């Protein structure tokens, strides 16, 4: 008795092969995004462990900014 349930055409086989590769790529992308999220979460948690004084200091990037000079002129 022939069992035609498990016989696949070449087109069906190609569809399953391509779908498998797309799902594998999506899984890799999800794992990569999860790793980035865990890394950022770890940095946030380490920041919470810092003392309060370290959060109240001025930004070190202020030294890199050019001072803003504004000249006021009288309107006549």
Backbone torsions as a table, in degrees:
resi	resn	phi	psi	omega
1	UNK	NA	119.9	-178.8
2	UNK	-74.9	144.0	179.3
3	UNK	-112.9	97.3	-177.8
4	UNK	-85.8	0.7	-177.6
5	UNK	-67.6	-36.4	-176.4
6	UNK	-95.8	0.6	178.5
7	UNK	-82.9	133.2	-178.9
8	UNK	-120.2	148.3	174.4
9	UNK	-81.7	170.0	178.6
10	UNK	-65.2	-34.1	-179.9
11	UNK	-67.3	-43.0	178.9
12	UNK	-64.7	-40.3	178.3
13	UNK	-62.9	-41.4	178.8
14	UNK	-66.4	-36.9	178.6
15	UNK	-64.5	-46.0	179.3
16	UNK	-65.2	-37.6	179.1
17	UNK	-64.5	-46.6	-179.1
18	UNK	-68.3	-38.9	177.7
19	UNK	-63.3	-39.7	177.9
20	UNK	-62.6	-41.2	178.7
21	UNK	-68.8	-37.5	177.8
22	UNK	-66.2	-41.5	178.4
23	UNK	-66.9	-36.0	177.2
24	UNK	-65.0	-41.6	176.7
25	UNK	-64.7	-39.7	177.8
26	UNK	-65.2	-36.1	177.4
27	UNK	-66.8	-41.3	176.5
28	UNK	-62.8	-42.3	179.6
29	UNK	-64.9	-41.5	178.7
30	UNK	-64.7	-39.9	178.3
31	UNK	-66.0	-38.1	178.7
32	UNK	-65.6	-45.1	178.3
33	UNK	-65.5	-36.1	177.0
34	UNK	-65.5	-39.6	178.1
35	UNK	-64.6	-40.8	177.3
36	UNK	-64.1	-42.8	178.5
37	UNK	-62.1	-41.8	178.0
38	UNK	-66.3	-36.7	178.1
39	UNK	-65.0	-45.7	178.8
40	UNK	-65.8	-36.6	177.8
41	UNK	-65.6	-39.2	177.8
42	UNK	-64.8	-40.2	177.2
43	UNK	-63.9	-40.1	177.8
44	UNK	-62.5	-44.3	-179.8
45	UNK	-65.8	-37.5	176.5
46	UNK	-64.9	-37.7	177.0
47	UNK	-63.4	-33.1	177.8
48	UNK	-69.5	-24.5	-179.9
49	UNK	-79.1	-13.3	-179.6
50	UNK	-70.7	152.7	178.5
51	UNK	-68.3	159.0	-176.7
52	UNK	-64.0	-31.3	-179.1
53	UNK	-64.0	-31.3	-179.0
54	UNK	-70.3	-22.7	179.0
55	UNK	-85.4	-14.7	-177.1
56	UNK	-100.4	0.3	179.2
57	UNK	-76.7	153.2	178.2
58	UNK	-67.7	157.7	-178.4
59	UNK	-68.9	137.2	177.5
60	UNK	-72.5	-12.1	-179.5
61	UNK	-79.1	-8.5	177.9
62	UNK	-64.6	-27.3	179.1
63	UNK	-71.7	-20.1	-178.2
64	UNK	-86.6	-17.8	-176.9
65	UNK	-81.3	141.7	176.9
66	UNK	-75.5	140.1	179.3
67	UNK	-67.6	142.0	-178.6
68	UNK	-92.0	120.6	177.6
69	UNK	-112.5	129.7	-179.3
70	UNK	-122.3	126.8	177.2
71	UNK	-103.4	129.3	178.6
72	UNK	-99.9	130.9	177.4
73	UNK	-116.8	143.8	178.8
74	UNK	-77.4	134.9	178.2
75	UNK	-92.2	123.4	178.9
76	UNK	-114.6	NA	NA
